[in-house]
Amino acid sequence: MKHTHGARGRFTIRLAGFFAALALVACSGMLSDTPPLTVPLAASMPGETPEPVPLSRFFANRESTWGYKVSPDGQRLGWIASHARRATIFFRPVGDGQVGIIDTHSPRSVFGFEWAADSRRIFYLQDSDGDERYHVYLASIDAPWERPIDLTPWDGATSWVHRVPRTDPGHVVIMSNRRDRTVFDLWRVNLVAREATLIAENPGDVMGWLTDWDGAPRARLRHGGSRERYLEVADAGGWRRLQTFDLEEFDASMLGLTADGRGLWLLSSRGRDRRSLVRVDLVTGAETLAYQHPRVDVDRVILDERVRAPWRPSRRRTTRRRTSSTPSSRPRWRRFRARPIPASGCTVSMTAVSGSPSRSSPSAAWNTFSSSGGGTPFCSHDRPQ
C-alpha cells in the first residue's frame, strides 16, 4: 500500500509541474508586445460588427395572422395579429375599410375571440402573468381604446365562453369553476349589470355541457364509475339518462341540437369502430347515422346556425373535404367549391359558418382557408342564397 501511495504522489507532482509550465507559457504570450495570431471571422471582415439578432425572432413570427371570423351580421371581420409585441384582436369591415385594433390594456397576448350577438362587441380570454386563470373580457369595436370589461372578476377561477346566444344579445353563457375549483358550472352573465346567475351546477362528475341555441342547458356527459360514461338530457327540471357508453368505446362529442329541438347532433363511436356523425332522439335515445367515413374517424363538424345542420368533414389522405349533411344545401356547396379559390395542391378547410340564425336573413358567409407549403391564405365568401 505504501508503494502505491508513493507512485501516486510522484504522478501528482509531475502533473502539477506540467500545468505550472503551461501557465508560464500562457503568461509570457499575454505579456509579449507581439499580438497573438488571430483569424478574423467572415462576418467581421468588412470592418463592421454584425447586428445582433433579436431573441423574439426565434420564438414568434410577427407577420402571422390567424383566427379569422365574420361577425354574426356578416358585416365585419375579426382576426388575431401582432401589435406592440403581443398578439391581439384586429377588425375591419368585410371587403375593405379601416382596420381597428382592440387595446386590451395588458401585456399578455390574446389567442382567440368570439363575436357578441350584436356584432359590435367581442369576447376574449386573458390570464394574468401566465397564471392560466383565464377571465372573460368584453371589448367594444366602437371604442377599441377603452379598457375592456372583466365579466368574470373572480379570484382564482378559470372561465371561458360556452355559448353566445344569438337571440339574447344582453347575455352570454360562461363555463367557470368559480363555485368549486375542481368542477365547472354554467353561468349566465348579464353584459350590462355584469351579474352572473348559476344555470347548471356540476355535481362533481360532469365532463361536458351542451346548451341549446338560446343558451339553456340541454345535455351533459358524465362519468359513470370506472367502466361507463353517460349521456343525460334535461327533463322536467332534472336530468334523465339517455345513453350509456362502455369506457372502451367512449369517444363522444356533443355538437348541438337539431333545428326542431327534438334531436342532438353527436360525434360518437358507440357500437361502431369509427367515430361518426349521428342524430340522437332526445326522447328515445335512438341513433340515426348521418355520416360515416369508410376508413377514418370524423374528426370535426361545424354547425350552421342558420339551418342548424352540420357540415361534415371527410379525410382522404392529406386532403380534407367538407360537404353539407342536408340535401338542400349540397347544390350551394358545389357552387362554392367551383370557385377557383385554392392553388393546386392546397388543402381546403372551413373554419366557420356565420350569419343570423334567422332563415330569412340575407347575411351569411363562409370562413375558409386554403393552406400549402407557401403559407395559409384566409378567404371569406358570401354564401349563395
HELIX and SHEET records of a PDB file:
HELIX    1   1 LYS A    2  LEU A   31  1                                  30    
HELIX    2   2 ALA A   42  SER A   44  5                                   3    
HELIX    3   3 LEU A   55  PHE A   58  5                                   4    
HELIX    4   4 LEU A  247  GLU A  249  5                                   3    
HELIX    5   5 PRO A  327  SER A  329  5                                   3    
HELIX    6   6 ARG A  330  ARG A  337  1                                   8    
SHEET    1   A 4 THR A  65  VAL A  70  0                                        
SHEET    2   A 4 ARG A  76  HIS A  83 -1                                        
SHEET    3   A 4 ARG A  86  PRO A  93 -1                                        
SHEET    4   A 4 GLY A 100  ILE A 101 -1                                        
SHEET    1   B 4 PHE A 113  TRP A 115  0                                        
SHEET    2   B 4 ARG A 121  GLN A 126 -1                                        
SHEET    3   B 4 HIS A 135  SER A 140 -1                                        
SHEET    4   B 4 ILE A 149  ASP A 150 -1                                        
SHEET    1   C 4 SER A 159  ARG A 163  0                                        
SHEET    2   C 4 HIS A 171  SER A 176 -1                                        
SHEET    3   C 4 ASP A 185  ASN A 190 -1                                        
SHEET    4   C 4 ALA A 196  ALA A 200 -1                                        
SHEET    1   D 4 VAL A 206  THR A 211  0                                        
SHEET    2   D 4 PRO A 217  HIS A 223 -1                                        
SHEET    3   D 4 GLU A 228  ASP A 235 -1                                        
SHEET    4   D 4 GLY A 238  ASP A 246 -1                                        
SHEET    1   E 4 SER A 253  LEU A 257  0                                        
SHEET    2   E 4 GLY A 263  SER A 268 -1                                        
SHEET    3   E 4 SER A 276  ASP A 281 -1                                        
SHEET    4   E 4 GLU A 287  TYR A 291 -1                                        
SHEET    1   F 3 ILE A 302  ASP A 304  0                                        
SHEET    2   F 3 ALA A 309  ARG A 316 -1                                        
SHEET    3   F 3 THR A 319  SER A 324 -1                                        
SHEET    1   G 3 THR A 347  GLY A 355  0                                        
SHEET    2   G 3 ALA A 364  SER A 371 -1                                        
SHEET    3   G 3 PHE A 378  ASP A 382 -1                                        
END                                                                             
